[in-house]
Amino acid sequence: MTDTTADRPTPADALRFAFGTLTVLPVRLTRWDRAAARGGMLAAPLAGLVVGACAAGAGALLALLGSGPLLAAVVTVAVPAVLTRGLHLDGLADVADGLGSGKPAADALRIMKQSDIGPFGVITLVLTLFGQVAALDRLYAAGALRGALAAVVAAGAARCALTLACRTGVPAARPDGLGAAVAGAVPVPAAAAGAALTALAAVAAGGVHAGAAVLGGLVAAELLLRHCRRRLGGVTGDVFGALAETAATTALLALTVG
């Protein structure tokens, strides 16, 4: 992936990169270079906003139609999985298997690249999905609007975690794949500004509690990122998926507190 300063990407290029790599929405990638990756990963929270809005709309509609909070919560969790082809959940399971193996970096990366899911991955997936559904069930029980807002906040936190993970200084664990394409592409000040804007948007939409939930999700994702850097040597596409699910789940759990 090359960086061309003579042909700077447009905002449309950045949005196409973000939506084309992070969602299944029919968006055609027009550029696949370093500059487009930088803009695309800065725009990742916007992709999260769209995914979260779709999940919120589906869940809130069911809640308003009288389905009950549990079914609304299940649908709210299912929609992002569908809109991302389950890639974030798959990445979470692969990272759990790789880290859980306790093997050196090369062997752990090989385990993560295998198509099957091991016991660590299964357990992590089950607990994560149960945690998300349980949190949303409680939030929808307090009102359809509160559950819908939580879905948007969690999705924004998830994609903002990706922006931060693409900051300068974070290496790729492999020389190929999405991790190598976007690793280190976002300048640190721009990544920090993106995180601040995401948190402020959450405060504007849902108050200080929502902003704190975003920050909590980002802190949890950062702790996982540091562990992956120590154990694996950097980031991969699977690590990005694990970071997104970690941030989303933590944000949802934080919204249930208090």
PEURKA-V164224 format. One record per helix or strand of 2 or more residues. SS is the DSSP state (h for helix, s for strand). FROM is the first residue (numbers start at 1). TO is the last residue. If there is no record, write none. Layout:
BEGIN
SS:FROM:TO  SS:FROM:TO
END
This chain:
BEGIN
h:11:22  h:34:42  h:44:64  h:69:83  h:87:100  h:105:113  h:119:141  h:144:165  h:177:182  h:188:206  h:208:232  h:237:256
END
